[in-house]
Amino acid sequence: MNRYALWKYIVIAVALAFGALYSAPNLFPESPAVQVSSQKATVKVDPAVLTRVEAALKDANIAHDGAFLDQVGLNTTVRVRFRDPDTQIKAKDALERALNPDATDPAYVVALNLLSTSPRWMASIRALPMYLGLDLRGGVHFLMQVNTAEAVNKRLDSLVGDVRTLLREKDVRHAGIARNGQQIEIRFRDAETRAKASGVVRDNLSELALREEAAGADLLLVATMTPPAVKSVQDNALKQNITTLHNRINELGVAEPVIQQQGADRVVVQLPGVQDTARAKDIIGRTATLEARLVDISAEGQAAVLGSAPVPFGSERFTVGRGAPVVLKKDVIFSGQQLEGAQATFDENQRPAVSIELNEAAGRVMRKVTRENLKKPMAVVLFEKGKGEVLTVATIQSEFGSRFQITGLDSPSVANDLALLLRAGALAAPMEIVEERTIGPSLGAENIRAGFTSTVYGFTGIAIFMIAYYVIFGLISVIALSVNVMLLIALLSLLQATLTLPGIAAIALTLGMAIDANVLINERVREELRRGATPQQAIAQGYEKAFATILDSNVTTLIAGIFLFLLGSGPVRGFAVVHCLGILTSIFSAVFVSRGIVNLVYGSRKRLTGVSIGQVWKPGTATGK
């Protein structure tokens, strides 16, 4: 007899429960919603903002179907559901007035959105619907070229200043420093001074490669950036631009943006649901700068903080976030372009801190400033759209150079946020849009209908054929195929994958490959029956002999899918993800689940005389089993 151990049926039951639970959210329609997110680097969305949103809606007498905090990538947002689009529009206007009293300087982005109507308890266990890609939901697509050569040029310009300052500090005389293309040329009158300068530069600026040349009566020391240093500058510029784009696109209210590297120097930006191309361009192309300045602690400066006196000459008045005012000196200690690293860490007392690393030139300036201003406060200011806001104010505890820590932070999350802002406050290299596409929501809806219809028709055709040709075994194959699709959708939903048209094509391909495994099993069972095996033996031998063939064919296809994922990009990778997951669910459903169902139907029968698997042809006779 063919029987499964109890634990195998438990595994199948758990898999079915998992599939049903995590695929169910995709059956619920979307409802109108409003998303509230932060527009300012110094403004956080927290439970207090949620309370303000609920109070504003209550004051405006606007009913809603639930308000909650949600984590979107690195950012936290407030989302509120409504019953109809009219209420959604009214709520957006009411929240704009309540959260942004100063329309010229908004602190929050209030954006229209769509949310699934699945029960909240599902969301609490991360049972969420799949995201829809650009081709299914509509939106804008940008392919952006990052000018990594400009990032290298900026670094070379900075190195010219670093070399000049370094030689001055070491009292090494030269006859001039100039940049010639990708080279820095330093002129000397004698070989001894050149040798001394070479040692100083080599010891302090390891990213420069040096060689000695002659130019008429002068002796040259030619410095060029080493290939690893050039590669590091280019890679860091690309990574910083991607991180900065992630932060900025939050302003558009896009919950599922796609921002990813393509090739060595290009970035793909896809914004599903966004139709305002001009605003998207304004956001992603915006410039921002970061500066460190000393706090003006003079009597005039403190009077200006209280508003009882004008701001002293050489100082400016800012606010710490959107709170208390502070007066800072205009002299810049270092800027974001001189920042080489910022990581969240802990100080010697295990309190949250941010570890900062500056380039050599900024480090020398910082050493001089801190030596002369011990126990005085220093502030970090982020400038966006011509307006500056103070991220943090810290007291200088000791003299330090290019490596130091910002301490006195409230929590590790604050340290992480500050480190992120320090690293990604500005674009490290200019970007140019080289490709732009806009897909309307009506076209996206049509793509969904076409993709869904084609998949349903394909499934129906397969089901009719299998049941007509293999009867009960065909019906079991169709059930296993349904389980396969359910598990695949559940996995995609659990992973919060973005479904695109190539993904739908991969699901359709998965149906064909999955049913192929069932055909192999059914034909193996028929072959055993032709050889004269008993029905129970035929079932056991059919599944065992078909498994090796199924495994071989699926493993080879899985390898192809893995390489598609590793080497492809964009839609190709989306296809590969669905394809690879579909292969895994196909093996499980075609072999494990279908065998369990067959065992339930036939396995307990001691005197089984036949199985319903269609027409079985034996040599010399025709027997229908």
C-alpha positions in Angstrom: 0.0 0.0 0.0 1.0 3.6 -0.5 0.8 5.6 2.6 2.4 8.8 3.8 3.8 9.2 7.3 1.7 11.6 9.4 4.5 14.2 9.4 4.4 14.5 5.6 0.7 15.3 5.7 1.4 17.9 8.4 4.0 19.5 6.1 1.5 19.6 3.3 -1.2 21.0 5.6 1.2 23.7 6.8 2.2 24.6 3.3 -1.4 24.9 2.2 -2.3 27.1 5.2 0.8 29.2 4.4 -0.2 29.5 0.8 -3.8 30.4 1.5 -2.9 33.0 4.1 -0.2 34.8 2.3 -1.8 34.7 -1.1 -5.2 35.9 0.2 -4.3 39.6 0.4 -4.0 39.8 -3.4 -7.7 39.0 -3.6 -8.7 42.2 -1.8 -9.3 45.4 -3.9 -7.4 48.6 -3.2 -9.0 51.5 -1.4 -8.3 55.2 -1.6 -5.7 56.4 1.0 -3.6 59.3 2.0 0.1 58.9 2.9 1.9 61.3 5.2 5.7 61.3 5.0 8.5 63.6 6.0 9.8 66.3 3.6 12.5 67.6 5.9 15.6 65.7 6.8 15.2 66.8 10.4 11.5 65.9 10.7 10.5 62.4 11.9 7.2 60.6 11.4 6.4 59.0 14.7 3.3 58.1 16.8 2.9 61.8 17.7 2.4 62.6 14.0 -0.2 59.7 13.8 -2.0 61.3 16.7 -2.0 64.7 14.9 -3.4 63.2 11.8 -6.2 61.5 13.6 -7.0 64.7 15.5 -7.0 66.8 12.3 -9.4 64.3 10.6 -11.7 64.4 13.6 -11.7 68.2 13.7 -12.6 68.2 10.0 -15.4 65.7 10.6 -13.9 63.3 8.1 -14.4 59.5 8.7 -11.7 57.0 7.9 -11.3 53.3 7.8 -8.1 53.1 9.8 -4.8 55.1 10.3 -1.5 53.4 11.1 2.3 53.8 10.9 4.1 51.9 8.2 7.7 51.4 7.4 8.6 52.2 3.8 12.2 51.3 3.2 14.3 53.6 5.4 11.4 55.9 6.1 8.3 55.7 8.4 5.0 57.0 7.0 1.4 57.5 8.3 -1.3 55.9 6.1 -5.0 56.5 6.3 -7.7 54.5 4.4 -11.0 56.0 3.2 -14.1 54.6 1.6 -14.2 56.7 -1.6 -12.0 59.1 -3.6 -14.1 62.2 -2.6 -13.4 61.7 1.1 -9.7 61.0 0.2 -9.4 64.4 -1.6 -11.1 66.2 1.4 -8.8 64.5 3.8 -5.7 65.4 1.8 -6.7 69.1 1.9 -7.5 69.0 5.6 -4.2 67.3 6.5 -2.2 69.8 4.3 -3.7 72.6 6.3 -3.2 71.0 9.7 0.4 69.6 9.2 1.8 72.4 7.0 0.5 75.7 8.3 3.3 77.5 6.4 2.7 76.5 2.8 6.0 78.0 1.7 8.0 75.7 4.1 6.1 72.4 4.3 7.4 69.9 6.8 5.3 66.9 5.5 4.3 65.4 2.2 0.6 64.5 2.0 0.2 62.3 -1.0 -2.7 60.3 -2.5 -2.2 56.6 -2.5 -4.0 53.2 -2.8 -3.9 50.6 -0.1 -5.1 47.0 0.0 -8.4 46.4 2.0 -7.1 43.2 3.5 -7.7 42.9 7.2 -5.3 44.5 9.6 -4.5 41.2 11.3 -3.1 40.0 8.0 -0.8 43.1 7.8 0.3 42.5 11.4 1.8 39.1 10.3 3.2 40.6 7.1 0.6 39.0 4.9 0.6 41.8 2.3 -0.3 41.9 -1.4 2.4 42.0 -4.1 3.6 45.3 -5.4 2.6 46.1 -8.9 5.4 47.3 -11.2 5.4 50.3 -13.5 3.9 48.4 -16.5 0.9 47.2 -14.4 0.2 50.4 -12.3 1.5 53.2 -14.5 4.0 55.8 -13.6 7.3 57.2 -14.8 10.6 55.6 -15.7 14.0 57.3 -15.8 17.4 56.0 -16.9 20.0 58.3 -15.4 23.6 58.6 -16.4 25.9 59.4 -13.4 28.9 61.5 -14.4 31.5 59.6 -12.4 34.2 61.4 -14.3 33.1 64.6 -12.6 33.3 62.9 -9.2 36.9 62.0 -10.0 37.6 65.6 -11.2 36.2 67.0 -7.9 38.5 64.6 -6.0 41.5 65.7 -8.1 40.7 69.4 -7.4 40.5 68.6 -3.8 43.8 66.7 -3.9 45.5 69.8 -5.5 44.5 71.8 -2.4 45.5 68.9 -0.1 49.0 68.7 -1.6 49.5 72.5 -1.5 48.4 72.6 2.2 50.5 69.5 3.1 53.7 70.9 1.6 53.1 74.3 3.3 52.7 72.6 6.7 55.8 70.5 6.2 57.8 73.6 5.1 58.6 72.1 1.7 59.2 74.8 -0.9 58.0 74.3 -4.5 57.9 76.3 -7.7 54.2 75.8 -8.4 51.4 73.2 -8.3 49.1 72.8 -11.2 46.6 70.2 -12.5 47.2 69.0 -16.0 44.4 66.7 -17.1 44.3 63.8 -14.7 47.8 64.7 -13.4 49.0 67.0 -10.6 52.3 68.5 -11.5 54.5 69.9 -8.7 57.6 71.9 -9.8 60.9 72.1 -7.9 64.3 73.8 -8.3 66.4 71.0 -6.9 66.3 67.2 -6.6 66.7 67.2 -2.9 63.6 69.2 -2.3 61.7 67.0 -4.8 62.8 63.9 -2.9 61.6 65.3 0.4 58.2 66.3 -1.1 57.8 62.9 -2.6 58.2 61.3 0.8 55.8 63.7 2.4 53.1 63.1 -0.2 53.6 59.4 -0.3 53.2 59.1 3.5 50.1 61.3 3.8 48.2 60.8 0.5 48.2 57.1 -0.2 45.7 57.4 -3.1 48.3 59.2 -5.2 51.0 57.4 -7.4 54.1 59.5 -7.9 56.8 59.6 -10.6 59.7 62.0 -11.3 60.1 63.9 -14.6 62.0 66.9 -16.0 60.6 70.0 -17.7 63.4 72.2 -18.9 65.2 73.7 -16.0 62.5 72.6 -13.5 62.1 69.2 -11.9 58.6 67.7 -11.8 56.9 65.5 -9.3 53.8 64.1 -11.2 51.0 62.6 -9.1 48.1 60.6 -10.5 45.3 58.8 -8.7 45.9 55.1 -8.4 43.3 52.8 -10.2 41.9 51.5 -6.9 41.4 55.1 -5.7 39.6 56.1 -9.0 37.4 53.0 -8.7 36.6 53.8 -5.1 35.6 57.4 -5.9 33.4 56.3 -8.8 31.7 53.5 -6.7 31.2 55.7 -3.7 29.7 58.5 -5.9 27.2 56.0 -7.5 26.2 54.5 -4.1 25.8 57.9 -2.5 23.6 59.1 -5.4 21.4 56.0 -5.1 21.0 56.5 -1.4 20.2 60.2 -1.9 17.6 59.3 -4.5 15.9 56.9 -2.1 15.6 59.8 0.5 14.3 62.3 -2.0 11.7 60.1 -3.7 9.9 59.7 -0.4 8.6 63.2 -1.0 6.6 61.9 -4.0 4.6 59.6 -1.8 5.8 56.6 -3.7 5.6 53.5 -1.5 7.3 51.0 -3.9 10.0 52.9 -5.9 12.6 50.9 -7.9 16.0 52.5 -7.7 18.8 50.3 -8.8 22.2 50.4 -10.4 22.5 49.4 -14.1 25.9 48.8 -15.4 28.9 50.8 -14.1 27.5 54.3 -14.1 23.7 54.3 -14.7 20.8 54.2 -12.3 17.2 53.1 -13.1 14.5 55.0 -11.3 10.9 53.7 -11.6 8.1 55.4 -9.7 4.8 53.4 -10.0 1.7 55.5 -9.6 3.4 58.9 -10.3 2.2 60.7 -13.4 3.7 64.2 -12.7 7.0 63.9 -14.5 8.0 67.5 -13.9 7.7 67.1 -10.2 9.6 63.8 -10.2 12.4 65.5 -12.2 12.5 68.4 -9.7 12.8 66.0 -6.7 15.4 63.7 -8.1 17.6 66.4 -9.6 17.5 68.6 -6.5 20.9 69.7 -4.9 21.7 69.7 -1.3 24.8 70.6 0.7 26.1 69.8 4.1 28.2 72.1 6.3 29.7 72.2 9.8 29.9 75.6 11.5 30.7 76.9 15.0 27.9 78.2 17.2 28.0 81.9 17.8 28.2 82.0 21.7 28.9 85.7 21.9 26.5 88.0 23.9 25.2 89.4 20.6 24.6 85.9 19.2 22.7 84.8 22.2 20.6 87.9 22.1 19.8 87.2 18.5 18.7 83.7 19.5 16.1 85.2 21.9 15.0 87.7 19.2 15.9 90.7 21.2 18.7 91.8 19.0 19.7 91.5 15.3 22.0 88.7 14.1 25.7 89.8 14.4 27.7 90.4 11.3 29.3 87.2 10.1 26.6 85.0 11.6 23.3 83.4 10.5 20.2 82.3 12.4 18.9 78.8 11.9 16.6 76.3 13.8 17.5 72.9 15.2 15.2 70.8 13.1 11.9 72.7 13.4 12.5 73.6 17.0 14.7 76.0 18.9 16.7 78.7 17.1 20.4 78.8 17.0 22.9 81.4 15.6 25.9 80.0 13.7 29.0 81.6 12.3 29.2 81.8 8.5 32.7 80.3 8.4 32.5 76.7 7.1 34.7 74.2 8.9 34.0 71.3 6.4 31.4 70.5 3.8 29.7 67.3 2.7 32.0 67.0 -0.3 34.9 66.6 2.1 33.1 63.8 4.0 34.6 60.3 3.3 32.5 58.3 5.8 29.9 58.4 8.5 28.8 55.3 10.5 26.5 54.9 13.5 28.5 53.5 16.5 28.8 53.8 20.3 31.2 56.0 22.4 33.3 54.7 25.2 30.3 54.9 27.6 28.2 52.8 25.2 26.0 55.7 24.2 24.9 56.3 20.6 27.3 58.2 18.5 28.3 58.8 14.8 31.8 58.2 13.7 33.0 60.8 11.1 35.9 60.5 8.6 37.1 63.6 6.6 39.6 63.9 3.9 43.1 65.1 4.7 42.5 68.8 3.9 39.3 69.0 6.0 41.0 67.0 8.8 43.8 69.6 9.1 41.3 72.5 9.2 39.3 70.5 11.8 42.4 70.0 14.0 43.1 73.7 14.0 39.5 74.7 14.7 39.0 72.2 17.5 42.3 73.1 19.2 41.2 76.8 19.3 37.6 76.1 20.3 37.6 73.5 23.1 34.4 73.2 25.1 32.5 75.2 22.5 29.5 74.0 20.4 29.7 73.1 16.8 26.7 72.4 14.5 26.0 70.4 11.3 23.7 72.1 8.9 21.8 70.6 5.9 20.9 73.0 3.0 18.1 72.1 0.7 16.3 74.4 -1.8 18.3 77.3 -0.4 17.2 76.8 3.2 19.3 75.4 6.0 18.3 73.3 9.0 20.6 72.3 11.9 20.8 68.5 12.2 22.7 68.4 15.4 24.7 70.6 17.8 27.6 69.0 19.7 30.2 70.3 22.1 33.9 70.0 21.1 35.4 67.9 23.9 39.0 67.6 22.6 41.2 68.4 19.7 40.7 66.0 16.7 41.4 65.8 13.0 40.0 63.8 10.2 38.4 61.1 12.4 36.1 62.0 15.3 32.7 61.2 16.8 29.5 63.2 17.3 28.1 62.1 20.7 25.2 63.1 22.9 22.6 61.5 20.6 19.3 60.3 22.1 19.1 56.8 20.6 20.7 54.4 18.1 18.0 55.2 15.6 18.9 58.9 15.8 22.5 57.9 15.3 21.6 55.8 12.2 19.5 58.6 10.7 22.2 61.2 11.3 24.9 59.0 9.7 22.6 58.4 6.7 22.0 62.1 6.3 25.7 62.9 6.6 26.5 60.3 3.9 23.7 61.1 1.6 22.9 64.8 2.1 23.9 65.7 -1.5 24.5 64.1 -4.9 28.2 63.1 -5.1 28.2 63.4 -8.9 25.9 65.1 -11.5 23.3 63.0 -13.1 21.6 63.3 -16.5 18.3 61.7 -17.6 19.1 59.7 -20.8 15.8 57.9 -21.1 12.3 58.9 -19.9 9.0 57.0 -20.2 5.6 57.7 -18.9 3.0 54.9 -18.6 -0.6 55.8 -17.9 -2.7 54.0 -15.3 -5.2 53.0 -18.0 -2.5 51.1 -19.9 -1.4 49.5 -16.7 -4.9 48.3 -16.0 -5.1 46.9 -19.5 -1.8 45.1 -19.0 -3.2 43.5 -15.8 -6.4 42.4 -17.5 -4.4 40.9 -20.5 -1.9 39.2 -18.3 -4.5 37.8 -15.9 -6.8 36.6 -18.8 -3.9 34.9 -20.6 -2.9 33.1 -17.4 -6.5 32.0 -16.7 -7.0 30.7 -20.3 -3.7 28.8 -20.1 -4.6 27.2 -16.8 -8.1 26.3 -18.0 -6.8 24.7 -21.2 -4.3 22.7 -19.2 -7.0 21.6 -16.7 -9.4 20.5 -19.4 -6.7 18.5 -21.2 -5.4 16.8 -18.1 -8.8 15.8 -16.8 -9.9 14.5 -20.2 -6.7 12.5 -20.8 -5.8 11.3 -17.3 -9.2 11.4 -15.5 -8.8 11.2 -11.7 -5.0 11.4 -12.0 -5.5 14.4 -14.2 -7.8 16.0 -11.6 -5.1 15.4 -9.0 -2.6 17.1 -11.2 -4.8 20.1 -11.7 -5.2 20.4 -7.9 -1.4 20.1 -7.5 -1.0 22.8 -10.1 -3.4 25.1 -8.2 -1.4 24.5 -5.1 1.7 25.4 -7.0 0.3 28.8 -8.2 -1.0 29.5 -4.7 2.4 28.9 -3.1 4.2 30.9 -5.8 1.9 33.9 -5.2 2.3 33.5 -1.4 6.1 33.5 -1.7 6.1 36.6 -3.9 3.8 38.3 -1.5 5.9 37.4 1.5 9.0 38.6 -0.2 7.2 41.8 -1.2 8.3 41.3 -4.8 7.2 43.7 -7.5 5.0 42.0 -10.1 5.6 43.1 -13.7 4.5 41.8 -17.1 7.6 39.6 -17.4 6.6 38.2 -13.9 3.2 37.3 -15.2 4.9 35.6 -18.2 7.1 33.7 -15.8 3.9 32.5 -13.9 2.5 31.3 -17.2 5.7 29.5 -18.0 5.7 27.9 -14.5 2.2 26.5 -15.2 3.6 24.7 -18.3 6.7 23.4 -16.6 4.7 22.3 -13.5 2.2 20.3 -15.5 5.1 18.7 -17.5 6.2 17.1 -14.2 2.7 15.7 -13.6 2.6 14.3 -17.2 5.9 12.5 -16.6 4.5 11.0 -13.4 1.3 9.9 -15.0 3.0 8.3 -18.0 5.4 6.5 -15.7 2.4 5.1 -13.8 0.9 4.0 -17.1 4.1 2.4 -18.2 4.3 0.3 -15.0 0.7 -0.8 -15.5 1.5 -1.9 -19.1 4.3 -4.0 -17.7 1.8 -5.8 -15.5 2.5 -4.2 -12.1 -0.3 -4.0 -9.6 -1.9 -0.5 -9.3 -0.2 0.0 -5.9 3.2 -1.0 -7.3 2.6 1.2 -10.4 1.9 4.2 -8.3 5.0 3.7 -6.1 7.3 2.9 -9.1 5.8 5.7 -11.2 6.6 8.4 -8.7 10.0 7.1 -7.8 11.2 6.7 -11.4 9.8 10.0 -12.6 11.4 11.9 -9.7 15.0 11.7 -11.1 13.9 13.0 -14.5 11.8 15.8 -12.9 14.7 16.8 -10.7 17.2 16.8 -13.6 15.1 18.9 -15.9 14.2 21.4 -13.2 17.7 21.8 -11.8 19.1 22.6 -15.3 16.3 25.2 -15.8 16.9 26.6 -12.3 20.6 27.1 -13.2 19.5 29.1 -16.2 17.2 31.2 -14.1 19.9 31.9 -11.5 22.2 33.2 -14.2 19.4 35.3 -15.7 19.1 36.9 -12.2 22.8 37.4 -11.7 23.6 38.8 -15.1 20.3 40.4 -16.1 18.7 43.7 -14.9 15.3 45.2 -14.7 12.5 43.1 -16.2 14.9 40.2 -16.9 15.7 39.9 -13.2 12.0 40.2 -12.3 11.3 37.3 -14.7 14.2 35.3 -13.2 12.9 35.7 -9.6 9.4 34.4 -10.4 10.9 31.7 -12.6 13.2 30.3 -10.0 10.6 30.4 -7.2 8.2 28.7 -9.6 10.6 25.8 -10.2 10.9 25.2 -6.4 7.1 25.3 -5.9 6.6 23.1 -9.0 8.8 20.3 -7.6 7.1 20.5 -4.2 3.6 20.4 -5.6 4.1 18.0 -8.5 5.9 15.4 -6.5 5.1 15.9 -2.8 1.5 17.3 -2.8 0.2 15.2 -5.7 1.6 12.0 -4.2 -0.1 12.9 -0.9 -3.4 13.2 -2.6 -3.0 10.0 -4.6 -2.1 8.2 -1.4 -5.3 9.5 0.3 -7.4 8.4 -2.7 -5.8 5.0 -3.4 -3.2 4.3 -0.8 -5.5 2.7 1.9 -7.2 0.2 -0.5 -5.8 -3.3 0.1 -7.5 -4.9 -2.9 -7.1 -2.1 -5.5 -7.9 -3.5 -9.0 -7.4 -0.4 -11.0 -6.8 3.3 -11.0 -8.5 6.0 -13.1 -5.6 7.3 -15.2 -7.2 7.2 -18.7 -6.6 4.6 -21.4 -3.7 2.2 -20.7 -2.5 0.2 -23.8 -1.0 -3.2 -23.1 0.7 -5.4 -25.7 -2.0 -7.4 -27.5 -5.0 -5.9 -25.5 -6.6 -2.6 -24.7 -7.6 -2.2 -21.1 -9.1 1.0 -19.5 -8.0 1.4 -16.0 
